[in-house]
Amino acid sequence: MMDTPAVSPWRRWGTSYRQVLAPLSFLVLLGLFLSTQTPAFLTWGNLRTVAIQTVAVAILAIGETVVIISGGIDLSVGAVLALSGVTAVYAMREIGAPAWAGVAVGLATGALCGLFNGLVTTRLRMPAFVVTLGMLGMASGAALLISGGVSLTGIAPGFERLGKEWSLWVLLGVAVFFHLLLSFTKLGRYCYAIGGNAEAARLSGVSLVRYQSTYFVLCGLCAGLAGVLQASRATVAQPTAGKGWELDAIAAAVIGGTSLMGGQGSVVGTLLGAFLMAIIRNGCNLLNVEVEWQQVLIGAMVIVAVFYDRWQRGKG
């Protein structure tokens, strides 16, 4: 098999650095502004709460970033999050599974949903938008069926510690893992290559079915992990958890410099995008700004980010 020519990880990191400079600068300026407007913003308790509340969306966004870089999209991550949390708690409640087994069930659920998305998209050559939209409906329905439409309780001893004590460390581990994967492995190199020009990658000997399916599985794993963490933090599994979070995940990736055209993006940028949205919401709450204006601000940021990406590509 021929190896696809690829930009070195260090040069790609330089490109990503320029892409994340805007959200990083805005994040710093926003933090400085909020610190002058409300003394509660820079308190340890507030910042820790914001960080913990951002974990699930940030992990979703990292998985979404991988799929988008490869030229796809996954609209089902919010529903898969809910289904994974439900299956994890169901296993502990109904089967008596220990905490680690419940976590494994939740992760497996997410991975299987991702595998379905990947195989149907690649084998049947269906648009990822349509396939994952269908998975969104199926996962949402399955979560309601398994839970009976109510929140599930009855977690195993120790399960709640994962979301309450270890969630930030889990996010850090996920971020480091995916950054290294995208920057220094063949799987990451092919991700950028396929997203940049899938036909050229195929002619170079890259198996689009194998690799694109793998990216969807990784995205599903992230959704499964986010679902487990969310259920652990709340100590219950809600079948409607994560509703609409797929839009937040995509927004975080785009604001962080990931191109919806594929072939461009970074984990660091996505993390900045996720925390930028979280701080905007937190700041608006502290300043008593209506929720509707929060959505307006975040939506405007997504439009500006996409416009900037198209402008940069046109200039290049």
C-alpha positions in Angstrom: 0.0 0.0 0.0 1.2 3.5 -0.9 1.5 5.9 2.0 -0.4 9.1 1.5 1.8 12.2 1.5 1.1 14.2 4.6 2.0 17.4 6.2 4.3 16.8 9.2 2.5 17.0 12.6 4.6 19.9 13.7 3.7 21.9 10.6 0.1 20.9 11.0 0.3 22.1 14.6 1.6 25.4 13.3 -1.5 25.7 11.1 -3.8 24.7 13.9 -2.1 27.3 16.1 -3.1 30.1 13.7 -6.6 28.7 13.6 -7.1 28.6 17.3 -5.6 32.0 17.9 -8.9 33.8 17.4 -10.9 31.7 19.9 -8.0 31.8 22.4 -7.8 35.6 22.2 -11.5 36.0 22.5 -11.6 33.6 25.5 -8.9 35.7 27.3 -10.6 39.0 26.5 -14.0 37.6 27.6 -12.5 36.3 30.9 -10.9 39.7 31.5 -14.2 41.5 30.8 -16.3 39.2 33.0 -13.8 39.5 35.9 -14.3 43.3 35.9 -18.1 43.0 35.7 -18.8 40.4 38.3 -16.5 39.3 41.1 -18.1 35.9 41.3 -16.6 34.9 37.9 -13.0 34.4 38.9 -13.9 32.4 42.1 -12.6 28.9 42.3 -16.0 27.5 42.9 -17.5 29.1 39.8 -14.6 28.2 37.5 -14.6 24.6 38.7 -18.4 24.3 38.2 -18.0 25.7 34.6 -15.3 23.2 33.9 -17.2 20.2 35.2 -20.3 21.2 33.4 -18.4 21.5 30.1 -16.8 18.0 30.3 -19.5 16.0 28.5 -20.0 18.5 25.7 -16.2 18.8 25.3 -15.8 15.1 24.9 -18.6 15.0 22.5 -17.0 17.8 20.5 -13.6 16.0 20.4 -15.2 12.9 18.9 -17.2 15.2 16.5 -14.0 16.9 15.5 -12.4 13.6 14.3 -15.4 12.9 12.1 -15.6 16.4 10.7 -11.9 16.5 9.9 -12.4 13.2 7.9 -15.1 14.9 5.8 -18.2 13.6 7.7 -20.6 14.7 10.4 -22.4 13.0 13.2 -25.8 14.4 14.3 -26.5 11.5 16.7 -24.0 12.1 19.4 -26.5 13.7 21.8 -28.9 10.8 21.5 -26.1 8.3 21.8 -25.0 10.0 25.0 -28.4 9.5 26.5 -28.7 5.8 25.3 -25.2 5.0 26.6 -26.0 6.5 30.0 -29.3 4.5 30.1 -27.7 1.2 29.2 -24.9 1.7 31.7 -27.3 2.3 34.6 -29.7 -0.3 33.4 -27.0 -2.9 33.6 -26.1 -1.9 37.1 -29.8 -1.7 38.2 -31.3 -4.8 36.5 -28.4 -7.1 36.2 -26.4 -6.1 39.3 -23.3 -5.3 37.3 -20.5 -3.6 39.2 -19.5 0.0 38.3 -16.7 -0.9 35.9 -19.0 -3.3 34.0 -21.7 -0.5 33.7 -19.0 1.8 32.3 -18.0 -0.9 29.8 -21.7 -1.4 28.7 -22.0 2.4 28.2 -18.8 2.6 26.1 -19.8 -0.5 24.1 -23.2 1.1 23.3 -21.6 4.2 22.0 -19.0 2.3 19.9 -21.8 0.1 18.4 -23.8 3.1 17.4 -20.7 4.7 15.8 -19.9 1.4 14.0 -23.5 1.4 12.6 -23.1 5.0 11.4 -19.7 4.3 9.8 -20.6 1.0 8.0 -23.9 2.3 6.7 -22.3 5.6 5.5 -19.3 3.9 3.8 -20.8 0.5 2.7 -24.1 1.8 1.4 -22.6 5.2 0.3 -25.2 7.2 2.1 -24.7 10.7 3.3 -23.5 10.9 6.9 -26.0 13.6 7.5 -28.9 11.3 6.7 -27.5 8.2 8.4 -26.7 10.0 11.7 -30.0 11.8 11.7 -31.6 8.4 11.5 -29.4 7.2 14.3 -30.5 10.2 16.4 -34.1 9.0 16.2 -33.3 5.4 16.8 -31.0 6.1 19.8 -33.5 8.5 21.3 -36.3 5.9 20.9 -34.2 3.1 22.3 -33.3 5.2 25.4 -37.0 5.8 26.1 -37.9 2.2 25.5 -35.2 0.8 27.8 -35.9 3.3 30.6 -39.7 3.2 30.2 -39.6 7.0 29.7 -38.4 7.7 33.2 -35.0 8.5 34.8 -33.2 5.3 35.9 -31.7 5.1 39.4 -29.9 2.3 41.2 -26.2 2.9 40.3 -23.5 0.6 41.6 -21.3 1.7 44.6 -18.5 4.0 43.4 -20.0 4.8 40.1 -20.8 8.4 41.1 -17.1 9.1 41.8 -16.3 8.9 38.1 -18.3 11.9 37.2 -17.9 13.9 40.4 -14.2 13.4 41.1 -12.5 12.2 38.0 -14.4 13.9 35.1 -11.8 16.6 34.5 -9.0 14.1 34.5 -10.9 12.0 32.0 -11.4 15.0 29.7 -7.7 15.7 29.9 -6.9 12.1 29.1 -9.3 12.1 26.1 -7.9 15.4 24.8 -4.2 14.2 25.1 -5.1 10.9 23.5 -6.9 12.4 20.5 -4.3 15.1 20.0 -1.5 12.5 19.8 -3.6 10.3 17.6 -4.3 13.1 15.1 -0.8 14.5 15.2 1.5 11.5 15.2 -0.3 8.3 14.0 -1.2 6.9 10.6 -4.9 7.0 11.6 -4.6 10.7 12.2 -2.6 11.3 9.1 -5.2 9.5 7.0 -8.0 11.5 8.7 -6.7 14.8 7.4 -5.9 13.2 4.0 -9.4 11.7 3.5 -11.1 15.0 4.7 -8.8 17.0 2.4 -9.4 14.9 -0.7 -11.0 11.5 -0.3 -10.5 10.4 -3.9 -6.8 11.2 -3.8 -6.5 9.2 -0.6 -8.4 6.3 -2.1 -6.1 6.3 -5.2 -3.1 6.3 -2.8 -4.3 3.0 -1.4 -6.2 4.2 1.7 -9.2 2.0 2.6 -12.0 4.6 3.0 -14.4 2.1 4.4 -12.0 1.0 7.1 -10.7 4.4 8.2 -13.9 6.4 7.9 -15.8 3.7 9.9 -13.1 3.9 12.5 -13.6 7.6 12.9 -17.3 7.1 13.5 -16.5 4.4 16.1 -14.2 6.8 17.9 -16.9 9.4 17.8 -19.4 6.9 19.2 -16.9 6.0 21.9 -16.7 9.6 22.9 -20.5 9.9 23.0 -20.6 6.7 25.2 -18.0 8.0 27.6 -19.8 11.4 27.8 -23.1 9.5 28.6 -21.5 7.5 31.3 -19.9 10.6 32.9 -23.2 12.5 32.7 -25.1 9.7 34.4 -22.4 9.3 37.0 -22.4 13.0 37.9 -26.2 13.1 38.1 -26.4 9.6 39.7 -29.3 8.9 37.4 -29.7 8.1 33.7 -32.1 10.4 31.9 -33.4 9.2 28.5 -33.6 12.8 27.3 -30.1 13.8 28.5 -27.9 15.4 25.8 -30.9 16.6 23.8 -29.5 19.2 21.3 -26.0 18.7 22.5 -25.0 17.5 19.0 -25.4 21.2 17.9 -23.2 22.3 20.8 -20.5 19.7 19.9 -20.5 20.8 16.3 -20.4 24.5 17.3 -17.5 23.9 19.6 -15.5 22.2 16.9 -16.3 25.0 14.3 -15.6 27.8 16.7 -12.3 26.1 17.5 -11.2 26.2 13.8 -12.4 22.8 12.5 -13.5 23.2 8.9 -16.9 21.8 7.9 -15.3 21.2 4.5 -13.0 18.6 6.1 -9.2 18.2 6.3 -8.7 20.9 9.0 -9.1 21.1 12.7 -7.5 20.3 16.1 -8.4 19.0 19.5 -6.9 22.1 21.2 -9.1 24.4 19.1 -12.2 22.3 19.9 -11.5 22.5 23.7 -11.2 26.3 23.4 -14.5 26.4 21.5 -16.3 24.3 24.1 -15.0 26.3 27.1 -15.6 29.6 25.2 -19.3 28.7 24.8 -19.5 27.6 28.5 -18.0 30.8 29.7 -20.3 32.9 27.5 -23.3 31.1 29.1 -21.9 31.4 32.6 -21.1 35.0 32.2 -24.6 35.7 30.8 -26.1 33.9 33.8 -23.9 36.0 36.2 -24.9 39.2 34.5 -28.6 38.1 34.3 -28.7 38.1 30.5 -31.6 36.2 29.0 -31.0 32.7 27.8 -32.3 33.7 24.3 -29.4 36.1 24.0 -26.9 33.4 24.8 -28.1 31.4 21.9 -27.9 34.5 19.6 -24.3 35.1 20.6 -23.2 31.4 20.1 -25.0 31.2 16.8 -23.4 34.4 15.6 -20.0 33.0 16.6 -20.6 29.9 14.5 -21.5 31.9 11.5 -18.4 34.1 11.9 -16.2 31.0 12.3 -17.5 29.4 9.1 -17.1 32.7 7.2 -13.5 33.0 8.5 -12.7 29.4 7.4 -14.1 30.0 3.9 -12.2 33.3 3.7 -9.0 31.6 4.7 -9.5 28.8 2.1 -10.2 31.4 -0.6 -7.1 33.4 0.3 -5.0 30.2 0.2 
